[in-house]
Amino acid sequence: MLYPEIEPHDSGMLDVGDGHHVYWEVSGNPDGKPALVVHGGPGSGSSPRARRHFDPEAYWVIQFDQRNCGRSTPHASNPVVDLSTNTTDHLLADVERLREHLGVDRWLLFAASWGSVLALVYAVRHPHRVSEMVHAGVAVGLREETDLLTKGLAPMFPEAWARFRAHAPEGDDLSAAYLRLLLDPDPAVHQPAADEWCRWEEAVVPPAPGPNRFDSPEHRLAFARIVTHYWAHGSWLPDNLVLDGADRLAGIPGVIVQGVLDLGNLIGIPWRLTRVWPDAELVMIPDTDHGGNAAMTEARIAATDKYR
């Protein structure tokens, strides 16, 4: 069961340079164990629900919205916003700047999906700053993963993929093709592209419990712009950075909670990661996919309870 709803007791806008201000907030016990929630997407923004995975008496829960999404500014829903200073390296630098701003020495990383990519790369680069990690719907930043989501699943969702493909017929890289449409200043071009991208996203990754994140056209536009911006550039990561660098995770305990029906399992991501990260425990949840269910929530809470 999720912990009761709590409100942040402090928040702010952190100037991270390049004209960006990153929104952050903290909740729980200021004297408790620091835990950083790393949201997915990229571009989904943080959620109040995430902090309910932590015992508020034991944890100091830190949340932030990554560049250009959520309450961070400037927002990617603005057609004139330049995304060139939103890369993985920029986000990692933002995390370090936030850690220093809040005076944290080491923290637990709580992440899912794209958030897992960012958290794992952060841990590979700054292992001495990470006490533990809890992942769900894990991803590691491979081009193989984004290829699966943009075209590899076409045989499983033929009607949805045909519509998705038809909206951006130019080029084999659908992320790049959609990005060109999404960066067009004309709303008659960029908004339908955002709508189609998010429609495909919902076809292959059913929504998690809670409010539908794609109800707002502004959110659809910002999300689609940021995702395609990252995927079209391979997330600015060497393709095997996490798996090749996993020796740097030695000594960092972790739990990976994965749905048996998560389509990322088709390329074996959770098993490939646990083979090279021996301090990680893999917990498979029956009858659920990437979006999760109550059993996945319970397993994630059990993990944070274990580390409190």
N, C-alpha and C positions, 0 to 999 in steps of 0.2 A: 504494500500500500504506500502511495506517495505520502511524504510528510506534509503537514498542514501548510496552507498558503502563508507566505510571509512577504513582507514588503522590504525593499532595500532601505538601509539606514544611511547610505551615502551614495553619491553618484557625481559624475562630472564629465566634462569634455576635454580629452587630452590632446593637446597640440602635438602631432607627430611629424609635422613638416609637410612640405609639398602642398600646402593649402588644405590639408586634411585635419579634421578633428574627430577623434574616435570616442564614442560614448562608452562609459563604463559605469558599473554599479556594483555594490557589495551588500550582502545580506548575511544573516546568521550571526555567529558569535565572533566579534572582532578579535578575541583572544584564542579562537579556535584554530584548527588546522587549515591552512590556505588551500583552496581548490579552485582551479581555473576551468570554467566551462568554455569549450571551443566549439562554436556552432558550425553547422554544415552549410551546404550550398555548392560552391561558395556563393554567398549573397543572401542566405536565408535570414540572417539576423538572429539575435538571442531571444529566448522565450522564458517567461516567468515560470513555466512548468519545469524547466530544467533544474532550478534550484530546489525543487521539492524532492529530488533524489538524494538529498543530503540531510543528515541529522543537524538541525539548526543550532543545537547546543554544542555540537562537536566541531562544526566546520565554519570557516569564514569563506563564503562562496563569492567568487569574483566572476562577473560576466561582462562581456564587451561585444560591441557590434563591429565586425571587421569593416575595412574601408568601403565607403560608398553604399552601405546598406544599413538597415535598421534605423537607429537614430544618429548614426554617424553622418558627417557632412564633408564635402558635398554628396548628394544622393544620386545614384545612378539612374533614377527615374527622370532626371532632368536631361533632356536631349543634348544639351551643350556640354555636359560634364565629360572631361577627359579622363580616360581610365589608364593612361600610360604609367602613372605612378601607383598603380594597384597591381602588385605582383606578389608572389610568394615570399620573396626576400623582404619586401616592404612589410608584409603582415608579420613575419617573424621578428623584424625589428620593432614593430609596434608592440608585440607581446613582451619583448625585453624592456621596452620603455615603460610599459604599464607595470611590469614587475618592480622596476626600480622606483617608479612613482609611488607605488603602494608600500614599498619597503619590505617586499617578500624575498626571503632567501631561497626557499624551495617550495614547490607546490605540487599537488596532485593534479593531473590533467584528465578531464572528463570530456570525452569527445565522441562524435559519431560521423560516419560518412566522410565528406570532405574535411570536417573537423578532425577526423582521425589522421588524414594525410598531414594536415598542418601540425597537429600535436606530435606525430611521430617524427617529422622532419625536425621540429624544435628539439625533441628529445635526443635525436642523433647529434645535433649541433651543440646542445647545451645539456648533456646528461646530468651534470652536477646540480642543475636547477630543478630536476624532476624527482619527486619522492615516489610516486606510483602513477599508473595510468589505468583508466577504465574506458574501454572502447565499445561501441555498438555499431553494427553495420559497417565493419571496418573496411577502409580503403587505404592504399599505400602510394598512390600517385603514379601508377603505370599508365602509359598510353593505351595499353591493352584494356584497361578498365573503361576508359572513355570511349574507345572504339566499340566495346561491347554495348555500351549504353546508347550510342548513336546509330549503330548499324548492325552489330552482332545479334541483337535481339529481334531483328526484323522477321525471321521465320516464326517466332512465337507470337508476334502481334502484327500480322500482315496488313490488316486494314488500317490500323493506327499508323504503322510505319509508312504505308503508301501515301497517306495524307501528309505526314511529316516530311517525307522526301519530296513530295510534289511542291511544297511551298518554297523550297530552296533548291531548285534543280541544277544550279551551276556548281560543278566541282564535286570531288569525292569526299572532301572534308566538310561534313555537315556543320560542325561547330564554326568553322571559318565562314561558310556560306551564310549561315544565320547571323553571324556577327556583322557581316557587311550590311545586312538588312536592318539589324537592330541599331546600328550606328547612323543610319540614314536620318536626317533631321525631320523628315516628313512623317507625321503621325500615321498617315495612311499606309506607310511602308513599315515603320518600326513596331507599331502596336499589334497589327495582325501577326507579325513574325514572333513577337513575344507570346501572344496567345497560343500560337501553334506549338512553340517550343514547350510551353508549360503543359499543354494538352498531352504531348508525348511523354513528358516527365511523369504526369499522373498515370499514364497508361502502364509504364514500366516500373514505377516506384509509387505504389498506392499511398495515399496520404496517411500520416501517422495520426493517432488519436488527438482530438482537440480541434480548434478552429482551422478551417481550410486556408492555408497560407496564400493560395492563389486567387482568393476572392477579389482582391484589389488589383485593378489594371496597373497602377503604379508599381505595386510589388512585382507583378508579373514582368514588367518591363525591366526593372532594376535587376531582378534575379536572372532573367534570361541574358541580359547584357553581361553581367559579371561571370556567369557560368561559361558562356561561349568565349568570352575574353580569356579566361583561364584555359579552357580545353583546347582552343585553337592554338595556344602557345605551349601546349604540353605542360601547363602549370609552372613553366620556367624551372623544371626540375630535370636533372639527369634521370633517365627512365627507371633505373633500378636503385635509386639513392637509398631508400629505406631498407630494402632487402639486403643490399650489399653493405650497408653501414650498420646493420643490426647488432654487430659486436659491441657497439657503443651503448647499447641498451642493457648490457649485462649488469645485473645487480639492481635493475629497476623492476620491481614486481608489477604485474599487470593482469587485468582480466579483460578478455574479449568476449562480448555477448553477441551471438550471431543467430539470426533466424535460419532454420533449416531451409526455408523457401526463399531466402535472399538470393536474387539472381547473380549477385557478385560471386556466389559460391561456384558458379559454372566455370570460373577460371581459378578456383581454389585459393583465393586470397587469404582467408583466415588460417588455413593449414600451412600455406607457404610462409606466412609470417611467424607462426608459432614454431616452425622448424628452426628458424634462425634467431628467435627470441625465446630462449628456454625458460626465462622467468615469467612467461605469460601463461595464464590458464585460459583455455578455450571452453566456453559454456555454450552449447548448442540448444536452442529453444525450438521445440517442435511446433508445427502448424502456424508459423509466422514468417513474414518476409522482411524486407528492408525497413518497412514502416513500423514494425514492432507490434507488440500486444501487451496485455497485463503481465504475462509471465516474463517478458523481456524487461519490463519495468522493475519487477520484483528482483530479477537477477542483477540488474544494475544497482539497485538499492543495497542488495546483499553485499555487493562489492565495495561500495562506499562505506557501509557499516563495518566491513572487515578492516578497512584501512583507517578508520577514524581514531 
